[in-house]
């Protein structure tokens, strides 16, 4: 995944509401806007705006089902972001190990 594409994923997930939407879709599967907003103080209009940001980042997609749009998570995109974080984590682990060896040898 390109750095630019990865940045858009993390930017989209940096908002608490969008993170909650992604978590719900991950836990409960595809759902309509009505179901996504059920039990929350957030308006349908606000959630729609958040869904558009998530869609632009490639994290969700909507498909028409009659008069409703059913939103679902694009798990592939999350997996790509997770792999990117794993690379960064491994690099940090290597850097810390080199620092530890340097300090211990000094």
Secondary structure, 3 states (H helix, E strand, C coil): CCHHHHHHHHHHHCCHHHHHHHHHHHHHCCEEHHHHHCCCCCCHHHHHHHHHHHHHCCCEEEEEECCEEEEEECHHHHHHHHHHHHHHHHHHHHHHHHHHHHHHHC
